[in-house]
């Protein structure tokens, strides 16, 4: 590495400090309690219910996000129209909203006395304090992570691929399915993983909108909050599971974005 010795030392020191600061709390989760204690804590019925509910609700939320967010991101990436910047700002706004504000906003919009509360009740639906409300909260906070990444991925696709597909007679829908999605595959997978990780870790909006009822709305983050003052080992065990799941998502992104999905993009040319 070129440059003065003091600057090289500064770079190394900054990297070391960053790694230690970010890694130490994660490592401490697995060091504070032994593996057997963690496993025993996960056998608790409430912990199992929280894990099941988190996986179920986050999976449904991510499926909805991908089905709706993919064509929405494609439109934003391939069209220029008046108000586009405003729409992008609205879509990305939940990224910076405090979780409690997100929950209050959902109540004001979808609660019994909210803007759409009457329509929701007339349709025979109930969202507040229900499992469906958990899915709504997770979708709201996680969707911007996917849409933002998917838009960037579609914008990175070579426009000549799309033009060539249309020149060869493929309609826009077929071009979207056969060329754009494979071409943006790595970015879409990364966005999916980011959204899923955000959904798994969501706390504030879920608590405000859906509450924390075991087996109904209590996801893993809410179960951790309930346990940390009375069963710290149980809270550590659930935290360790979330760390493992998040690490698996990040690893999947690393593997898929650089291999099979990019290979599919090349095959689509």
N, C-alpha and C positions, 0 to 999 in steps of 0.2 A: 504494500500500500504506500503510495507516494505521499509527500507532505511532511511538515515538521513533526518531530516525535511527540510534542505536547498535544498536537491536534489528533494524532492517531490514538494517543492515550485517552483523550476526551471522547472520541467515538466509541472506543471499546468500553469505557466506563459508563457511557450513556446506555449502550446496549445491555451491559450487564445489569445495571440498575433497573432498566425496563423489564428485563426477563425475570429478575428476582421479584420485583414488585407484583408483576402479573401472575407469576407461577406459584408464588408462596401460598396464597390463600387456597388455591386449587389443591396443591399438594397436602396442605394441612387437613383438608377434609378427609383424606385417606389415612393420615398419620394419627389423628386425634383419637380414633377408635380402631380397635383391631378388626380384621376382616370378618371373624366369626360374630362379633357384636353387630356389625353392619348387616350381615345376612340374617341374623335372628330378628333384628328390628324390621326388616322387610317382610317378615312373616306375619306382621300385624295386619289384621283384616282391614283397618282403615288405610294403611299404606298401600295394600294391594288394590283397594278400590280407587284410591287417588291415582295410582299408576295407570290402571285400566281406563279411568275417565280422561286422563291427560292424553293418552295415546289415541283414544277414540275421537275425542273432540278436536284435537290438533290434526288428525288425519282428515276428518271431514272438512275442517276449515281450509287446510291446504288444498284439498281437492277442489273446493269451490273457488279458491283463489286462482288456481291454475286454469280451470275451465273458463272463468270470466276474465282473468287478468291477462292471459296470453293474447287473445285477439285485441284487447284494449291496448296493450303495450305495442302490438304490431301496428295498430292504427296511429298511435302517437309517434312511432318511429318512422313511418313511411309517408306521413301526410304533414303538410304545413298549412295551417288554417288560422283564422283570427280567433284569438282566445286560447290558443294551444298552451301558451306559457301559464295562463291562469289555471287551466285545467291541471297541468302538471303540478302547480303549487298546491292546489286543493288535494290532489292524490297523495302528495308527499307530506302534507301537514301533520298527519298522525305520527310521523317519525319523530317529531320534536314536541308533541303534546305530552305533558305529564300524565302518567297513567290514571291518576284520580280524575283529571279533566276529561280524559277519554271516556271513563265510566259515567261521569255526570252527563256528558254529551249524549251518550247512548240512552241514558234514562230520559233526557229531555226530548230525544227524537223518537224512541221506540217504547218508552214506558207507558203505563196506563193513561197518564195525563200528558203524554208527549205529542209531538206534531203528528205522528202517524199512529198513535196509540189506538184511536178509534177504529181505523182501518184494520189494524192487526187484530183487535178484539172481534170485529165483524167477521173476519176470516176464520175465527175460531182458534187463533193461535195465542200462545202465552210465552213470552220470552223472558221477562224479569223473574229471577230466582228459579230458573229452570235449566236443564241441561242444554236446551236449544239456545238459551241466553249465553252460555259459556261459548258455544260455537260462534255466535255473533260477535262476542267480545274478542275472541282470538282472531277471527277474520278481519275485524276492523284494525287491530294493531299490527297484524302481520302482512296484510295485503300490500302496503307500500313497499316493503322490502322486495317482494317478488316483482311487482310491476316496474319498479325503478330499474332493477337488474335486467329484466326481460327487455325493456325498452332499449337499454344500452346494447344488449346482445343483438337485437334486430337491427339496430343502427350500424353495427359493425359488420353485418353481412354484406358481401360485395353486391352492389346494385346490379352489376352486369349479369349475375346469376338469375335475379328476378326478371330482368328484361329478356334474357335468353329464353326463360321458361315461357313467358307470354308470347314471344316471337314464334316459339314452336307450337303454339296453339293451346297451351294450358291456361285455364281460367284463373282468376285471382285466388279463388278458394283452393284450387289444386296447387298453385304456386306456394301459397301459405303453408299447406300441409306437407308438400313434398320437397320444397326447397328452403323456405324461410325457417321453419322449425328445426330441421336437421342442421342447417347452417348456424343457427343460434343456439344449438343444443347445449354446449358447455355453459353458456351464460344462463340458460333457463334452469339447468340443474343447480347451478350456484344460487340463483334466486330462490328456487324451491327450498334448498337447504337453509338459507338465511330465514325465510319465512317460517319454516317448520321450527327452527331453533327459537325464533322469537315467540311463536305460539306456545311452545313447551314452557318457556320461562315467564309467560305473562302472569301478572299478579294483580295490579291495581284496578284495571278496567274490569276484570272478571269479578273481583270482590265487590266493587261498587254496583255492577249491573246484575250479576247472577248470585251474589252471596257466597257463603261457604258452608254447604251442607253435605255431610259425608254421603258418598254414594250418589249424589245428585249433581252438585256443582263444585265440590271440593277437589280441585286439581292438585298436582304435586306441589307447586309453589305455595298454595294456600295451606296444604297439609304441613309443609315445613314451618310456616309461620305459626301454626297452631301448636306445634310440638316443641319449638326451640326453647321455651321457658320451662317446660315440664319433662320433656324427653329429648334431651339434646342428642343422644346417640341416634334416636329415630330420625331426627332432623338431619343429622349427618348422613345417615344411610340413604334417605331420599335425595339429598343433595348429591351424593356420589353417583346415584343413578342418572340424574340430570347431566352431570359432568360427562359421564360415559356416553350418553346419548348425543350430547352436543359434539363431543370429540368424534364420534362415529359419523355424524353428519358432515363435519369438516373434512374428515378423511375421504368420505365418499365423493365430495366435491373435487378434492385433489385428484382422485383416481379417474373419475368419470370425465371431468372437463378436459383432461389431457389425453384421453384414449378413445374409447368407443364412440362417444358423441361427436368428437371432431372427425373421427374416421367416417362417421355417417355423413358429415357435411361434405367431405371430399367425394364420397360416392354419389352425392346428389348432383354434382356438377355435370 
